[in-house]
Amino acid sequence: MVVIGAGVAGLPAAITARDNGASVIVVDENFDIGGRGILSGGRVQVGGGHALQQKLGIKDTPDMLFDDWVRFDHSESRYSDRDLIRVFADENVPTYDFLIENGVEFIEKPIRSPDASTVDRIFVTKEWHIPSQVYAPRRSRNGSGLVRRMEESARKKGVQIFLKHKMTSIVREKHNAGRVLGITTIAGSNAVNIQAAQGRDHRHRRPHRQRQLPPHLRSAADRGIPAGMLALRPPGRRRRAGRDGHRRLALVDRQPDR
């Protein structure tokens, strides 16, 4: 698999793919991981009755979360998509567990929710402990503790991260149509092509996501353009099994960033 972007969405996607046996490459055009997340305050909206809420005596359930976020009497919940909120509510506890399992640490004091929530569900991650790897350290850059912990976990699990690689195009059999063949990236002045082993059409997976797209993007989704994740094989190289039995990927003349 290749994941485009090493931020708060790309890193958990890469970890999940790796946990399910895929060989994973992450490409990011920036010089470091984290995207906007590494500069954020690290506030995570997560509830549903997870372990930290229980420890702090906060009574919450997925159904309570759902009811809060479809309320008609609050401006932030009045127009919610009920199907999406149902999925969101049911996935809150698994999301919290996933973060904890991958090393993310939370301050054990919630922030009062200024939104439709009727109980405390905003928790802040602890800032990354190495100042040299934090931009503007000790200035509420707690998001560094979210993305750095996931980066650490991803690398330990064998995810390869290629920084300063900007994806420029998705290569398909025909112009904007047909099976995905791979992607093209730019690293400095060099073009790096990654060939797909299994380009897949994701139109029929999780159709509720279509409703999140603005109209001018829905036609692209209808054509089956994947949203950021492809199963890939680099050009000219065969997949080879590692010692752990996972299928691995290798890029010609490229080494992942440390």
C-alpha positions in Angstrom: 0.0 0.0 0.0 1.1 3.6 -0.5 -0.4 6.3 1.7 -0.2 9.9 0.5 0.6 12.2 3.4 2.2 11.5 6.8 -0.3 13.4 8.9 -3.1 12.7 11.4 -5.0 10.7 8.7 -2.2 9.1 6.8 -0.2 7.7 9.7 -3.1 5.7 11.2 -4.0 4.5 7.8 -0.5 3.2 7.3 -0.5 1.6 10.7 -3.8 -0.1 10.1 -2.7 -1.4 6.7 0.5 -2.8 8.2 -1.4 -4.4 11.1 -3.4 -6.2 8.4 -0.3 -7.6 6.7 0.3 -5.1 3.9 3.6 -3.7 3.0 3.3 0.1 3.3 5.0 3.1 1.9 4.1 6.6 3.0 5.0 9.6 0.8 4.9 13.2 1.9 6.1 16.3 0.2 7.2 18.0 3.4 10.6 17.6 5.1 9.0 16.1 8.2 6.0 14.1 9.2 2.9 15.5 10.9 1.3 18.0 8.6 -0.8 20.6 10.4 -1.2 18.1 13.2 2.3 18.6 14.5 1.6 22.3 15.1 -1.8 21.7 16.6 -2.9 21.8 20.2 -3.5 18.1 20.2 -7.2 18.3 21.1 -9.0 15.0 20.2 -12.7 14.7 20.3 -13.2 11.1 21.5 -15.8 9.7 23.8 -18.3 6.8 23.9 -17.2 5.5 27.3 -13.5 4.7 26.7 -11.1 3.7 29.5 -10.0 7.3 30.4 -13.5 8.5 30.7 -14.3 5.6 33.0 -11.3 6.3 35.1 -12.4 9.9 35.5 -16.0 8.9 36.3 -17.5 10.3 33.0 -20.5 8.4 32.1 -20.8 8.1 28.3 -21.9 5.6 25.6 -21.9 5.5 21.8 -25.7 6.0 22.0 -25.3 9.1 24.1 -22.7 10.5 21.7 -25.0 9.8 18.8 -27.9 11.5 20.5 -25.8 14.6 21.2 -24.6 15.0 17.7 -28.0 14.7 16.0 -29.7 17.2 18.3 -31.9 19.7 16.6 -31.4 22.4 19.3 -27.7 23.0 18.6 -26.2 24.7 15.6 -23.3 22.2 15.3 -25.6 19.1 15.4 -28.8 20.3 13.7 -27.8 19.3 10.2 -25.7 16.2 11.0 -25.9 13.2 8.7 -27.3 10.6 11.0 -25.7 7.7 9.2 -22.3 9.3 9.5 -22.8 10.2 13.1 -23.8 6.6 13.8 -20.5 5.3 12.4 -18.6 8.1 14.2 -20.3 7.2 17.6 -19.6 3.5 17.2 -16.0 4.1 16.3 -15.0 6.4 19.1 -13.9 3.8 21.7 -12.0 1.7 19.1 -10.3 4.9 17.9 -9.2 5.7 21.5 -8.0 2.1 22.0 -6.1 2.3 18.7 -4.3 5.5 19.7 -3.4 4.0 23.1 -2.1 0.8 21.5 0.2 2.9 19.3 1.7 4.8 22.1 -0.3 8.0 22.2 -0.7 9.5 25.7 -3.4 11.8 26.9 -3.5 14.3 29.7 -5.9 13.0 32.3 -8.0 16.1 32.4 -10.7 16.7 29.8 -11.6 20.1 28.3 -15.2 21.2 28.7 -16.8 20.6 25.3 -18.0 23.9 23.7 -20.1 22.0 21.2 -23.2 19.8 21.1 -21.7 17.3 23.6 -23.4 17.0 27.0 -20.4 15.3 28.6 -16.7 15.9 28.4 -15.2 14.3 25.3 -12.2 16.5 24.4 -8.9 15.2 25.5 -5.4 16.6 24.9 -2.4 14.6 23.9 0.9 15.0 25.8 3.5 17.0 23.9 6.3 15.0 22.4 9.2 14.7 24.9 12.1 15.5 22.6 12.2 19.4 22.2 14.4 19.2 19.1 11.6 17.3 17.3 8.9 19.7 18.3 8.3 23.0 16.4 7.9 25.8 18.9 8.2 23.5 21.9 6.4 24.2 25.2 4.0 26.4 23.3 1.0 24.1 23.4 2.2 22.0 20.4 0.6 19.0 22.0 -0.3 17.6 18.6 3.4 16.7 18.3 2.7 13.9 20.8 -0.1 12.6 18.6 1.8 12.4 15.3 5.3 11.6 16.7 3.9 8.6 18.6 2.1 7.3 15.5 5.3 7.8 13.5 7.3 5.9 16.1 4.8 3.0 16.0 4.6 3.0 12.2 8.3 2.8 11.8 8.6 0.0 14.4 6.0 -2.0 12.5 8.0 -1.6 9.3 6.2 1.2 7.5 8.6 3.0 5.1 8.3 6.8 5.1 9.6 8.9 2.1 9.7 12.6 2.8 10.2 15.3 0.2 8.3 13.2 -2.2 5.4 15.1 -3.8 2.7 13.1 -5.5 1.9 14.7 -8.8 -0.4 12.3 -10.5 -2.4 9.0 -10.3 -1.6 6.9 -13.3 -4.5 5.0 -14.8 -5.1 2.8 -17.8 -6.9 5.7 -19.5 -7.2 9.3 -18.8 -9.2 9.6 -15.6 -10.6 6.1 -16.1 -9.8 2.4 -15.8 -7.7 0.5 -13.4 -5.1 2.4 -11.3 -1.6 1.5 -12.5 0.4 3.6 -9.9 1.5 7.1 -9.0 4.1 9.6 -9.9 6.0 11.6 -7.4 8.7 14.3 -7.6 11.7 14.1 -5.2 13.8 17.1 -5.8 14.2 17.3 -9.6 13.7 13.6 -10.0 10.5 11.8 -11.0 9.8 8.6 -9.0 7.2 6.3 -10.4 5.5 3.6 -8.2 3.7 0.9 -10.1 0.5 -0.6 -8.7 0.4 -4.3 -8.0 -3.4 -4.2 -7.4 -5.1 -0.9 -8.4 -8.7 -1.1 -7.1 -11.9 0.8 -7.6 -13.2 2.0 -4.2 -16.6 3.3 -5.5 -18.6 0.6 -3.8 -16.8 0.7 -0.4 -18.3 2.9 2.3 -20.7 4.8 0.1 -21.7 7.1 3.0 -18.4 8.9 2.3 -19.7 10.2 -1.0 -22.0 12.5 0.9 -19.0 14.3 2.4 -17.8 15.4 -1.0 -18.8 18.7 -2.6 -20.6 18.3 -5.9 -17.6 19.2 -8.0 -15.6 16.3 -6.6 -18.3 13.6 -6.7 -17.8 12.9 -10.4 -14.1 12.0 -9.6 -15.3 9.7 -6.9 -17.9 8.2 -9.2 -15.1 7.3 -11.6 -13.4 5.4 -8.8 -10.4 7.6 -8.1 -9.1 6.2 -4.8 -9.0 8.7 -1.9 -5.3 8.6 -1.0 -4.5 4.9 -0.6 -3.5 2.4 -3.4 -2.0 -1.0 -3.4 1.3 -0.6 -5.2 4.4 -2.3 -6.5 7.4 -0.2 -7.6 8.4 -0.5 -11.3 10.8 -3.2 -12.2 10.9 -4.9 -8.9 9.0 -8.0 -7.7 7.5 -8.2 -4.3 9.6 -10.3 -1.9 8.6 -11.8 1.4 10.5 -10.5 4.5 11.6 -12.6 7.5 8.3 -11.8 9.2 6.3 -13.2 6.3 5.0 -9.8 5.2 5.1 -8.8 1.6 7.6 -6.0 1.3 8.1 -3.2 -1.2 11.4 -1.6 -2.4 12.0 1.6 -4.3 14.8 1.7 -6.9 17.6 3.9 -5.5 15.5 5.2 -2.6 15.9 4.7 1.1 13.2 5.7 3.6 13.8 8.8 5.7 14.9 8.1 9.3 
